[in-house]
Amino acid sequence: MQALIPYNPNGQTRAPFGRRPAGGLHWRHYFLVIVEHKWVALLSFLTVLALNLIYTYRQTPIYRATAALEVSSETMKVLNIQDVLSTDTRDDQYFNTQIKIMQSRTLCEQVVQTLHLDKDPTFLAYAGSQGDLAGALQERLSVEPERNTTIIDIHVDHPDPNLSAELANGVAQQYIKQNLEKKMLASTDAVRMLQDQAEDFKKKVKQSESALAQYRQRTQSSEEYQNSVVDKLKDLNNSVTQAQKVRIDAEAEWSGVKALLDAGRAPSEIPAIMNNAKVSDLRKELNDKQITLAVLRERYREQHPSMVAIQTEMNEITGKLTNACNDAVDALQSAYLMAKAKEESLQKALHDQEQEAMVMEGKQPDYNMLKRNAEADRQLYDSIVNRIKEAGVADKLQSNNIRLIDPVQVPGSPFKPRKGRSLVIGLFLGVCAAFGAGYLLNTFDDKIKTYEDVDALGLPLLTGVPHINLKDSSQNGRVLQADPHSVSAEAFRNLRASISLKPEANSAKPLLVTSTAPGEGKSVVSANLAIAFATNRQRTLLIDCDLHNPVQHRVFPADPDKGISLYLSSNVTLQEVVQPTTVPNLDVLHVGSIPPNAPELLASDRIRELIADACQQYDRVIIDSPPVTAVSDPLVLLPYVQGVVYVIGFGKIRREIVARTMQRLRECGAPLVGVVMNNIDQELHGYYYYPYKYSYYHKKRKGNGAA
């Protein structure tokens, strides 16, 4: 049986296998929160889902008709170089502009006039009371481009499917017509403008070419010289950039070495020096000699000739290594200085070449300006002449690059509400509401329920005990006998193993079992822990020290007159009040008659004598004490015990109360061994706390029953 919290010899504990530590939450933690608050989560889920369905089915069905327009990649050929009227339909800016035009109020007003929507009762019924028909159409109109295509979809949403198709078709046709009219008007205006400017550009070309020819004759400017100066300047600039990179690398390496040397670091310990080939070889040789010296020391004394010889060789190598390290340092410094000098030389040459280029540029601006003007004027003039000739073909100017792909179809099913999508959204929101409600309740629930809560107390978890489901609840304290193959019985064996594996706990004979408050099951844990030790062939004494509310007499029936109260108030011996049980190796010391002065009896010297005698006669002494917050009895018993097992009821006590109680015990010097989480709800959390044990024992018991 694997332990829930494996013991670590270094005094630390590790989280159980399959469970994340307290620093993070495992997915099963979320599952357990929802299962714990399943009814609230289910109610939240059903409420949100019902509201979503009610909202969905109360909406008016809306139908969407779509007109698909293809925008072909045709350009209006008027000017090639200026692109005065060119239109690249593949550009996102063009597409966005067309989308805005399709959604414009002007286009909607034209559609209203064309389709006579001001006289259509169906359209007027949903147009609103303000009479803004174009605005009503704009609200129902949406335009979107299809990805990776030149197609634009025009959508019109309306409760009437036939009218939605008519409106979508009307918007598409009106946009196509408007686009064609715009192109024809633009072409006519462009041709007229080009004809007016053709003569002006012709004169300008003659003037610019004549000025360029005269300047060449006067200055004898050379384009080859200008190109050579520019090329040399580029080469020097590249060389300076490379030299800077080399200098920066060398400077960084030398600065790092110098900083380490200034900090008192030995050269032989600096990585840059250690990478030197000569230094690396000498270090290896020195290391070999050190190994040889270590071997010789096992055979000879320090004055032996072999020892003296090897030590002399090591001194020589050490000296060489020191010199090699110094040489390596000098080499790094020299490399940096050389790189710096080379960079400065190239910088000077670059500066000189820049001065020469500036002088050259001072001579060439007029020439370059005249040449550019002449070339630009010639290109513009030629382009205008060519486009004027092409403008004579009127049919090309009247072509349209936008067309309706297919006739608009009347939608057969509503576009909104999408019941399937709404159902999915409702399910998602319902799940979110379920998780939110569950975690909201879990946030305000600060009771200890998980291993992580126990880990936060700073003590190891010895074991977790599931809820004991016996028909006779009085036998819960003897589950190891009543149901030895159950998960609960195995949990107490696991508790015994955890205590035995801890040296400080295993050596502690008297163990005090206590809890924070009544009802956490510390008496059940005490009884079953005593039985677990007894079945392991250890003579065990179970002492019921809960003088206010004793329980062990119901678990182990015995003579009611004999008990610890009789021992503490008289001079009887331990053997006279101890009573045997039906469990081999297990005796029990009951309370007997409940005394009126329990704290005074426990504070007497007789209790110390009782525990001392019990430790001499038994291998294990288990003391069932009252809860810490109820009475002061556990604190009175602390000086006489060597270990304290703290029982925490699952989901019963708040974390803050347990933390304060544990702090109180620590302040009193309690030898805390660990924590037992008791009464875990196995039906609700079984697969979290016992993912393998539960299945194994369930199958085993089922198999035994079948047999």
FIMARKE-379752 format. One line per 2 residues: their letters; for each residue x, y negated, z of C-alpha. Coordinates in pm, whole numbers, plus 50000, padded with zeros to 5 digits. Layout:
BEGIN
A = X:Y:Z | ...
% end
This chain:
BEGIN
MQ = 50000:50000:50000 | 50161:49675:49892
AL = 50177:49401:50155 | 49987:49082:50089
IP = 50276:48865:50206 | 50613:49044:50160
YN = 50867:48982:50432 | 51177:48786:50342
PN = 51488:48846:50560 | 51578:48477:50529
GQ = 51273:48385:50731 | 51061:48260:50442
TR = 50749:48401:50285 | 50659:48446:49926
AP = 50320:48416:49764 | 50151:48748:49685
FG = 50184:48894:49339 | 49927:48760:49094
RR = 49861:48441:49292 | 50012:48104:49231
PA = 50165:47916:49525 | 49998:47623:49693
GG = 50166:47382:49450 | 49927:47485:49168
LH = 49583:47633:49120 | 49522:47964:48949
WR = 49226:48002:48715 | 49067:48241:48965
HY = 49047:47954:49213 | 48812:47768:48978
FL = 48610:48083:48923 | 48568:48138:49298
VI = 48450:47783:49354 | 48173:47828:49098
VE = 48075:48171:49230 | 48063:48038:49587
HK = 47821:47763:49485 | 47654:47961:49209
WV = 47297:47856:49284 | 47376:47484:49284
AL = 47586:47530:48969 | 47305:47726:48800
LS = 47045:47464:48895 | 47268:47184:48761
FL = 47328:47377:48440 | 46958:47446:48379
TV = 46857:47089:48465 | 47102:46931:48219
LA = 47015:47186:47950 | 46640:47126:47996
LN = 46680:46747:47978 | 46889:46784:47663
LI = 46629:47008:47497 | 46343:46776:47594
YT = 46529:46478:47449 | 46611:46671:47130
YR = 46260:46795:47057 | 46097:46457:47129
QT = 46304:46278:46863 | 46147:46186:46527
PI = 46299:46400:46245 | 46527:46195:46021
YR = 46608:46306:45665 | 46932:46212:45489
AT = 46960:46176:45113 | 47306:46146:44960
AA = 47423:45990:44633 | 47777:46094:44534
LE = 47971:45839:44326 | 48294:45922:44145
VS = 48545:45638:44121 | 48779:45726:43833
SE = 49138:45605:43813 | 49084:45356:43529
TM = 49245:45013:43533 | 49139:44702:43344
KV = 49422:44626:43099 | 49465:44253:43093
LN = 49808:44172:43241 | 50071:44436:43299
IQ = 50330:44246:43501 | 50116:44010:43703
DV = 49838:44263:43763 | 49596:43975:43767
LS = 49289:44187:43708 | 49428:44539:43758
TD = 49247:44773:43996 | 49415:45082:44145
TR = 49123:45297:44254 | 49354:45531:44446
DD = 49440:45258:44695 | 49278:45277:45041
QY = 49226:44902:45034 | 49024:44931:44715
FN = 48813:45213:44859 | 48743:45019:45178
TQ = 48645:44715:44973 | 48397:44918:44767
IK = 48248:45068:45083 | 48189:44720:45223
IM = 48026:44610:44895 | 47793:44913:44902
QS = 47688:44820:45256 | 47658:44446:45184
RT = 47336:44256:45241 | 47347:44117:44887
LC = 47334:44465:44736 | 47052:44566:44974
EQ = 46849:44259:44874 | 46888:44352:44505
VV = 46771:44708:44580 | 46466:44574:44766
QT = 46374:44360:44462 | 46443:44636:44208
LH = 46240:44906:44390 | 45968:44659:44507
LD = 46009:44779:44863 | 45815:44477:44990
KD = 45503:44650:44853 | 45589:45007:44965
PT = 45374:45092:45273 | 45598:45385:45371
FL = 45908:45166:45384 | 45722:44878:45552
AY = 45596:45113:45827 | 45952:45168:45951
AG = 46097:44826:45858 | 46010:44658:46188
SQ = 45795:44359:46270 | 46046:44085:46171
GD = 46006:44141:45796 | 46381:44167:45729
LA = 46363:44437:45459 | 46728:44407:45351
GA = 46840:44438:45714 | 46616:44741:45764
LQ = 46776:44906:45461 | 47125:44819:45588
ER = 47055:44991:45920 | 46960:45315:45743
LS = 47250:45298:45495 | 47592:45454:45557
VE = 47886:45502:45320 | 48188:45732:45362
PE = 48463:45856:45128 | 48532:46226:45093
RN = 48884:46322:45203 | 49145:46388:44932
TT = 48902:46292:44651 | 48789:45980:44463
II = 48425:46041:44561 | 48222:45809:44780
DI = 47898:45932:44941 | 47607:45694:44995
HV = 47375:45817:45272 | 47027:45685:45346
DH = 46845:45810:45657 | 46467:45784:45676
PD = 46175:45977:45831 | 46026:46020:45480
PN = 46244:46260:45273 | 46112:46134:44936
LS = 46173:45771:45023 | 46524:45846:45152
AE = 46612:46002:44814 | 46461:45705:44626
LA = 46657:45456:44836 | 46987:45642:44798
NG = 46942:45658:44421 | 46846:45289:44408
VA = 47155:45178:44601 | 47382:45389:44378
QQ = 47231:45262:44050 | 47237:44901:44163
YI = 47603:44930:44268 | 47700:45084:43930
KQ = 47523:44804:43747 | 47685:44537:43961
NL = 48031:44685:43909 | 47991:44688:43529
EK = 47872:44326:43522 | 48168:44222:43733
KM = 48416:44391:43499 | 48268:44234:43184
LA = 48270:43888:43339 | 48627:43931:43460
ST = 48746:44046:43116 | 48591:43749:42937
DA = 48740:43498:43181 | 49081:43663:43163
VR = 49102:43652:42783 | 49006:43284:42778
ML = 49267:43205:43040 | 49541:43393:42852
QD = 49472:43215:42526 | 49502:42877:42698
QA = 49835:42967:42856 | 49998:43142:42560
ED = 50118:42820:42395 | 50254:42683:42723
FK = 50463:42997:42783 | 50598:42988:42426
KK = 50743:42641:42478 | 50876:42737:42819
VK = 51063:43040:42677 | 51241:42824:42418
QS = 51348:42573:42679 | 51482:42832:42931
ES = 51678:43031:42669 | 51835:42715:42527
AL = 51942:42599:42875 | 52103:42939:42951
AQ = 52305:42936:42628 | 52437:42587:42693
YR = 52542:42676:43051 | 52739:42982:42932
QR = 52938:42774:42688 | 53013:42508:42950
TQ = 53115:42724:43251 | 53231:43052:43091
SS = 53061:43252:43374 | 53155:43624:43396
EE = 52906:43884:43520 | 53182:44149:43537
YQ = 53377:43944:43790 | 53069:43893:44002
NS = 52998:44267:44004 | 53356:44357:44104
VV = 53345:44118:44401 | 53016:44262:44519
DK = 53140:44623:44484 | 53456:44551:44682
LK = 53249:44382:44954 | 53027:44690:44983
DL = 53328:44923:45009 | 53484:44712:45285
NN = 53156:44697:45473 | 53129:45079:45466
SV = 53490:45112:45582 | 53429:44873:45874
TQ = 53121:45068:45975 | 53317:45395:45975
AQ = 53605:45237:46168 | 53362:45104:46428
KV = 53218:45452:46475 | 53566:45601:46520
RI = 53663:45322:46763 | 53342:45363:46966
DA = 53395:45738:46997 | 53760:45693:47099
EA = 53671:45413:47342 | 53394:45619:47502
EW = 53626:45915:47549 | 53911:45701:47687
SG = 53675:45502:47915 | 53535:45824:48062
VK = 53885:45959:48127 | 54007:45627:48271
AL = 53704:45604:48502 | 53774:45950:48640
LD = 54144:45869:48683 | 54059:45545:48865
AG = 53824:45743:49090 | 54117:45960:49200
RA = 54036:46258:48981 | 54332:46474:48888
PS = 54404:46475:48510 | 54394:46855:48502
EI = 54034:46848:48630 | 53900:46609:48362
PA = 53707:46798:48088 | 53855:46588:47803
IM = 54208:46670:47923 | 54125:47034:47989
NN = 54017:47072:47623 | 54371:46984:47509
AK = 54527:47294:47352 | 54858:47267:47538
VS = 54686:47198:47869 | 54450:47490:47814
DL = 54741:47726:47742 | 54936:47614:48051
RK = 54627:47650:48273 | 54578:48003:48144
EL = 54945:48083:48203 | 54927:47937:48555
ND = 54614:48139:48628 | 54790:48458:48515
KQ = 55083:48381:48746 | 54845:48319:49036
IT = 54688:48660:48980 | 55034:48818:48970
LA = 55127:48635:49291 | 54812:48766:49461
VL = 54901:49121:49361 | 55263:49084:49483
RE = 55147:48944:49818 | 54980:49274:49891
RY = 55318:49450:49850 | 55592:49202:49954
RE = 55654:48925:50198 | 55703:48562:50105
QH = 56088:48588:50117 | 56103:48880:49877
PS = 56295:48800:49554 | 55996:48888:49339
MV = 55777:48651:49539 | 56039:48375:49519
AI = 56081:48425:49145 | 55709:48414:49067
QT = 55665:48109:49291 | 55951:47935:49104
EM = 55784:48013:48771 | 55454:47877:48899
NE = 55624:47554:49008 | 55777:47514:48663
IT = 55442:47578:48494 | 55275:47333:48731
GK = 55526:47068:48634 | 55473:47138:48265
LT = 55098:47124:48319 | 55130:46786:48489
NA = 55341:46652:48201 | 55099:46797:47945
CN = 54804:46632:48120 | 54987:46297:48124
DA = 55073:46338:47755 | 54708:46415:47680
VD = 54602:46101:47867 | 54856:45893:47670
AL = 54732:46052:47346 | 54372:45955:47420
QS = 54478:45598:47501 | 54689:45578:47185
AY = 54402:45711:46971 | 54174:45443:47114
LM = 54427:45163:47056 | 54496:45278:46697
AK = 54124:45296:46619 | 54077:44948:46765
AK = 54367:44807:46559 | 54235:44965:46239
EE = 53890:44819:46302 | 54033:44471:46357
SL = 54236:44497:46034 | 53932:44601:45830
QK = 53726:44326:45993 | 53980:44068:45876
AL = 53980:44209:45522 | 53600:44205:45520
HD = 53598:43845:45636 | 53839:43746:45357
QE = 53628:43924:45097 | 53314:43756:45227
QE = 53483:43417:45186 | 53575:43506:44829
AM = 53218:43619:44761 | 53085:43294:44903
VM = 53312:43098:44671 | 53197:43309:44377
EG = 52833:43264:44474 | 52884:42890:44487
KQ = 52986:42897:44122 | 52714:43132:43999
PD = 52377:43009:44137 | 52297:42789:43842
YN = 52385:43062:43595 | 52182:43326:43774
ML = 51885:43094:43811 | 51883:43007:43440
KR = 51917:43373:43343 | 51630:43485:43570
NA = 51406:43207:43445 | 51471:43294:43082
EA = 51409:43666:43136 | 51092:43605:43340
DR = 50951:43364:43085 | 51019:43605:42799
QL = 50854:43898:42982 | 50547:43693:43070
YD = 50506:43563:42719 | 50541:43910:42562
SI = 50290:44057:42809 | 50034:43786:42739
VN = 50064:43828:42364 | 50021:44207:42388
RI = 49716:44182:42616 | 49549:43925:42393
KE = 49574:44175:42106 | 49434:44457:42317
AG = 49147:44237:42439 | 48993:44255:42095
VA = 48865:44603:42164 | 48542:44510:42340
DK = 48421:44861:42414 | 48712:44930:42646
LQ = 48641:44615:42841 | 48279:44729:42883
SN = 48363:45080:43019 | 48270:45162:43379
NI = 48496:45365:43611 | 48211:45450:43853
RL = 47940:45709:43782 | 47675:45902:43969
ID = 47785:46267:43983 | 47445:46435:44031
PV = 47086:46314:44063 | 46988:46250:44423
QV = 46801:46547:44570 | 46513:46520:44812
PG = 46639:46660:45147 | 46461:46978:45251
SP = 46550:46978:45622 | 46600:46704:45882
FK = 46946:46559:45930 | 46867:46454:46287
PR = 46817:46588:46542 | 47049:46883:46479
KG = 46896:47132:46714 | 47183:47380:46699
RS = 47438:47110:46766 | 47220:46962:47040
LV = 47192:47305:47199 | 47570:47345:47195
IG = 47613:46997:47344 | 47350:47078:47606
LF = 47529:47400:47694 | 47860:47217:47720
LG = 47715:46937:47933 | 47537:47197:48145
VC = 47863:47380:48207 | 48032:47050:48293
AA = 47750:46966:48532 | 47775:47312:48690
FG = 48149:47276:48742 | 48109:46919:48864
AG = 47840:47011:49116 | 48039:47312:49237
YL = 48357:47114:49283 | 48175:46823:49443
LN = 48045:47058:49710 | 48383:47224:49736
TF = 48550:46884:49786 | 48345:46816:50098
DD = 48392:47173:50225 | 48724:47170:50416
KI = 48694:47508:50584 | 48975:47759:50547
KT = 48889:48002:50270 | 49205:48071:50067
YE = 49557:48195:50120 | 49679:47850:50014
DV = 49493:47698:50311 | 49678:47938:50541
DA = 50013:47865:50376 | 49963:47496:50455
LG = 49970:47581:50828 | 50337:47676:50800
LP = 50293:48038:50912 | 50305:48363:50713
LL = 49979:48537:50635 | 50005:48884:50789
TG = 49696:49022:50615 | 49345:48945:50501
VP = 49061:49153:50647 | 48739:49180:50442
HI = 48394:49177:50597 | 48324:49512:50767
NL = 48000:49668:50646 | 47918:49935:50903
KD = 47562:50028:50989 | 47648:50003:51359
SS = 47817:49666:51404 | 47942:49771:51747
QN = 48181:50006:51565 | 48351:49722:51376
GR = 48628:49732:51634 | 48689:50098:51544
VL = 48667:50080:51164 | 48991:50278:51140
QA = 48799:50570:51289 | 48451:50503:51157
DP = 48555:50442:50793 | 48927:50520:50757
HS = 48925:50501:50374 | 48767:50158:50352
VS = 48944:49841:50240 | 48898:49700:50590
AE = 49076:49995:50749 | 49362:49960:50504
AF = 49386:49589:50585 | 49458:49671:50952
RN = 49724:49923:50847 | 49865:49645:50635
LR = 49866:49421:50945 | 50058:49686:51139
AS = 50311:49716:50853 | 50355:49337:50829
IS = 50429:49314:51204 | 50666:49611:51190
LK = 50861:49457:50901 | 50926:49133:51091
PE = 51217:49192:51335 | 51102:48931:51587
AN = 50746:49070:51582 | 50848:49436:51582
SA = 51058:49385:51896 | 50773:49207:52076
KP = 50586:49451:52299 | 50316:49224:52442
LL = 50122:49064:52153 | 49855:48805:52224
VT = 49564:48792:51978 | 49367:48467:51984
ST = 49171:48233:51756 | 49047:47876:51732
AP = 48684:47923:51831 | 48446:48205:51927
GE = 48304:48426:51656 | 48615:48453:51438
GK = 48663:48824:51511 | 48977:48821:51724
SV = 48838:49105:51943 | 48773:49320:51635
VS = 49126:49247:51513 | 49271:49329:51858
AN = 49089:49663:51881 | 49174:49778:51530
LA = 49536:49661:51562 | 49567:49868:51881
IA = 49419:50171:51704 | 49657:50118:51411
FA = 49960:50128:51642 | 49821:50427:51834
TN = 49763:50629:51516 | 50126:50556:51432
RQ = 50229:50758:51742 | 50302:50454:51955
RT = 50163:50450:52308 | 49942:50143:52306
LL = 49753:49956:52576 | 49468:49721:52479
ID = 49404:49457:52749 | 49079:49261:52735
CD = 49176:48924:52887 | 48864:48743:52772
LH = 48725:48704:53125 | 48443:48480:53001
NP = 48292:48683:52717 | 48446:49035:52712
VQ = 48379:49257:52411 | 48609:49558:52433
HR = 48380:49745:52679 | 48127:49773:52391
VF = 48393:49907:52156 | 48545:50152:52406
PA = 48277:50244:52665 | 48423:50311:53010
DP = 48372:50265:53383 | 48242:49907:53426
DK = 48387:49872:53777 | 48746:49924:53668
GI = 48914:49635:53495 | 49163:49353:53498
SL = 48953:49149:53741 | 48988:49427:53998
YL = 49364:49445:53941 | 49414:49068:53975
SS = 49198:49036:54287 | 49330:49341:54478
NV = 49638:49555:54525 | 49545:49844:54297
TL = 49803:49980:54054 | 49790:49966:53677
QE = 49723:50340:53651 | 49413:50301:53868
VV = 49241:50052:53634 | 49363:50170:53292
QP = 49113:50398:53117 | 49185:50638:52829
TT = 48995:50634:52500 | 48905:50894:52242
VP = 49190:50762:52027 | 49514:50949:52094
NL = 49793:50731:52241 | 49550:50447:52314
DV = 49446:50326:52660 | 49231:50025:52737
LH = 49214:49785:53029 | 48868:49627:53038
VG = 48764:49310:53215 | 48540:49491:53459
SI = 48329:49254:53662 | 48335:48900:53523
PP = 48504:48685:53792 | 48388:48332:53874
NA = 48746:48200:53890 | 48903:48338:53574
PE = 49170:48063:53523 | 49296:48101:53882
LL = 49325:48480:53846 | 49520:48452:53520
AS = 49754:48196:53676 | 49852:48431:53959
DR = 50170:48637:53975 | 49966:48955:53938
IR = 49916:48890:53564 | 50293:48874:53515
EL = 50333:49201:53708 | 50053:49356:53500
IA = 50215:49273:53166 | 50560:49374:53291
DA = 50434:49715:53412 | 50244:49766:53087
CQ = 50554:49695:52880 | 50749:49956:53078
QY = 50484:50225:53031 | 50368:50154:52673
DR = 50528:50094:52335 | 50274:49830:52242
VI = 50059:49597:52454 | 49779:49416:52269
ID = 49613:49133:52467 | 49270:49014:52355
SP = 49251:48656:52484 | 48977:48391:52462
PV = 48981:48127:52185 | 49225:47841:52233
TA = 48971:47559:52203 | 48715:47724:52434
VS = 48922:47768:52753 | 49279:47729:52876
DP = 49333:48104:52935 | 49547:48162:52620
LV = 49785:47883:52721 | 49818:48039:53069
LL = 49912:48374:52913 | 50171:48232:52670
PY = 50473:48258:52907 | 50417:48634:52950
VQ = 50388:48738:52582 | 50651:48776:52311
GV = 50430:48724:52009 | 50101:48557:51913
VY = 49878:48678:51630 | 49641:48399:51527
VI = 49304:48504:51381 | 49118:48265:51146
GF = 48760:48341:51045 | 48703:48312:50670
GK = 48505:47995:50588 | 48427:47930:50954
IR = 48669:47668:51089 | 48774:47335:50941
RE = 49135:47294:50838 | 49189:46992:51063
IV = 49073:47177:51375 | 49293:47477:51300
AR = 49593:47252:51232 | 49548:47070:51563
TM = 49512:47401:51749 | 49827:47539:51587
QR = 50014:47221:51676 | 49898:47258:52035
LR = 50030:47614:52047 | 50363:47507:51900
EC = 50396:47231:52155 | 50342:47491:52428
GA = 50621:47706:52282 | 50396:47985:52155
PL = 50593:48260:51972 | 50363:48260:51668
VG = 50403:48573:51455 | 50155:48498:51178
VV = 49795:48455:51075 | 49520:48707:51005
MN = 49238:48583:50781 | 48935:48777:50902
NI = 48588:48852:50769 | 48656:48772:50402
DQ = 48339:48787:50192 | 48430:49086:49977
EL = 48122:49066:49757 | 48199:48705:49665
HG = 48580:48698:49673 | 48676:49064:49656
YY = 48845:49048:49317 | 49049:48746:49427
YY = 49181:48885:49757 | 49170:49258:49665
PY = 49191:49282:49285 | 49345:49632:49291
KY = 49261:49769:49636 | 48887:49726:49592
SY = 48874:49920:49266 | 49103:50194:49395
YH = 48913:50268:49715 | 48575:50226:49551
KK = 48663:50496:49299 | 48815:50718:49567
RK = 48509:50708:49790 | 48280:50756:49493
GN = 48481:51061:49392 | 48461:51205:49743
GA = 48089:51156:49748 | 48048:51335:49418
A = 48253:51624:49544
% end
